[in-house]
Amino acid sequence: MQPPRLVFSRRVRTTPFTSRIQAGGMQMATVYNHMVLPSNFRGLAEDYDHLCEHVQVWDVSVERQVALKGPDAAKLVQLMTPRNLSKAKADQCFYVPLVDEFGMMINDPIAINVAPDHWWLSIADSDVMLWAKGIAYAKGLNVEISEAQIWPVAIQGPKAEELLSRVLGDEVRDIRFFRYKRMAYQGREWIVARSGWSKQGGFEVYVDDAAAGQAFWDELFAKGEDLNVGHGCPNQVERMESCLLSFGSDMDYHTSPLQIGLDKYCHIDEDIDSISLPALRQQREEGLPWMLVGLRCDSGAQNFASTDVSHEGEVVGELRSQVWHHKFNCWLGFASLPTALCQPGTKVEIEGAICEVHALPFSFDG
């Protein structure tokens, strides 16, 4: 039987780098923000090992940039998030939970302070632009909202700094974590941030010209051969090991940021104008019915078909994400469980297999 094939169209958009990732051995892909996102090149374990040892170039054009520009751009961003952005510097990036008036997640992008009256929201997989337009219209804000023609390229792995410095210059070494510099390439000026959806270190380059971006991509591979540069993509093993949450999997529109460990990004006691604060304060006062926890199973199970998590014969929770970690020879999961069962060491079951509750992020000591 032939495997299913993805039909490209204007609704499922390609990127300036689609031909490169296809030639680079992409085995699997998914659709993310209506665009093609690679999910596998060598195999899940092999991609993980390569990412942790060498350097990869990722096409993350799916991180669409919702551009907010105008006198009220900063006000709109603050309305959308409970994180206090009042002290934002001109070269900063911020991880921000976007939270609605009911205290529920809309998205968790990186907010980039492009200029005092210009912000980008580098979004996860949901239609943030529509929500932003609704708030701006309801509040009568003077702000233009659009999807910027930007195609981010991520350079990730322990050799990322060496590779990018060969292409853009040694100035990249001075970029601090979640900060950016504007750097020149073929007459363009791009934002280059020390960030990315892995904990292996790296950068994201915000490409605004397709032809220059393709030349940049090719130069990374030409100058990184001795570094064992390779194609790559966000890796399920690495991101779960590192506790990088995925919107649509680990959280959705019915999830509070307080339930998934994002409370440190929710400044709910500060005097900021965010539409989510009253609901978040009420949630904190009343208590949360469930929380996201880690699960670990050492029984050899590599994948569960069921998402039901049981305790003493009763279904009590839901499995959100899972993966077999070949390095630590165990199965890992993220699951929502009643708050009373979230104590580390609690035993639950999935399809009869015993799993142990762990605090997030996982600890692999011992």
CORCOR-V533949 format. One record per run of one state. SS is the DSSP state (helix for helix, strand for strand, loop for the rest). FROM is the first residue (numbers start at 1). TO is the last residue. If there is no record, write none. Layout:
BEGIN
SS|FROM|TO + SS|FROM|TO
END
This chain:
BEGIN
loop|1|12 + strand|13|13 + loop|14|17 + helix|18|23 + loop|24|27 + strand|28|32 + loop|33|34 + strand|35|40 + loop|41|43 + helix|44|53 + loop|54|54 + strand|55|59 + loop|60|64 + strand|65|69 + loop|70|72 + helix|73|80 + strand|81|81 + loop|82|91 + strand|92|95 + loop|96|97 + strand|98|99 + loop|100|104 + strand|105|107 + loop|108|109 + strand|110|115 + loop|116|117 + strand|118|122 + loop|123|127 + helix|128|139 + loop|140|143 + strand|144|148 + loop|149|150 + strand|151|156 + loop|157|159 + helix|160|168 + loop|169|169 + helix|170|174 + loop|175|176 + strand|177|177 + loop|178|178 + strand|179|185 + loop|186|187 + strand|188|194 + loop|195|201 + strand|202|207 + loop|208|209 + helix|210|223 + loop|224|224 + helix|225|227 + loop|228|228 + strand|229|232 + loop|233|235 + helix|236|241 + loop|242|246 + strand|247|247 + loop|248|250 + strand|251|251 + loop|252|256 + helix|257|259 + loop|260|262 + helix|263|265 + loop|266|276 + helix|277|286 + loop|287|289 + strand|290|297 + loop|298|307 + strand|308|311 + loop|312|313 + strand|314|325 + loop|326|329 + strand|330|338 + helix|339|341 + loop|342|346 + strand|347|350 + loop|351|352 + strand|353|358 + loop|359|366
END
